[in-house]
Amino acid sequence: MIYGDPFYFSLQFDVVETWNFPDGIWKNGVFSLYIDGKRIFDTIEAFELKTIFSFYLKSPINELCINDIDISSADLYKNAESYFTGDGEILIDGLFDLTCTAMEDNGCYLYFIKTRSHDRLVWSIDNGENVNETLLPLGTIIDVINKLDKEVF
């Protein structure tokens, strides 16, 4: 199932029945993430979907502060990467790591910061060699998170 609009931001979780035991508690399947009409996380592996789903469901997007910092996408990405990998000591206020373990294991990193006018995303699909950025309508990310139904898995 796809949550959100792939032309803006969406999360996709699809159970693959043949990757699961009939009465098993785990739900293995395909996870994808779309930004601006592009599938930026498109690795096909047997991912445990409950864990990924729970990561996004519990993301504290509502609690993040607004920050209109004037910083390049590359520097914003470097700050997040440094902090979340344990090398950096100071994280820019309001910067949040939207990278689930499945993405991180495959070199894909996604960071989010709310501004007064947009949801700002920076990401890389090649361990930070190339950094991408998009500005989405304000509230896009929280709208997708709020659509996640905790009863799905």
WOBEL-V87762 format. One record per backbone hydrogen bond with DSSP energy under -0.5 kcal/mol. NH is the residue of the N-H (numbers start at 1). CO is the residue of the C=O. Records with the same first field share a line. If there is no record, write none. Layout:
BEGIN
NH->CO + CO
END
This chain:
BEGIN
3->11
4->2
5->9
6->4
8->5
9->5
10->34
11->3
12->32
13->1
14->30
16->28
17->15
19->16
20->17
24->21
28->26
29->47
30->14
32->12
33->41
34->10
35->38
36->8
37->6
38->35
40->33 + 38
41->33
42->40
45->43
47->29 + 45
49->27 + 47
52->48
53->49
54->50
55->51
56->52
57->53
58->54
59->56
61->59
63->60
64->60 + 61
67->114
71->69
76->72
77->73
78->74
79->75
80->76
81->77
82->78
83->79
84->80
85->81
86->83
87->82
88->82
91->89
95->92
96->112
98->96 + 110
100->98
104->100
105->101
106->103
107->104
108->103
109->107 + 124
111->122
112->96
113->120
114->65
115->118
119->136
120->113 + 118
121->119 + 134
122->111
123->132
124->109
127->107
129->126
132->123
134->121
136->119 + 134
138->117
140->137
143->139
144->140
145->141
146->142
147->143 + 144
148->144 + 145
150->148
152->149
END
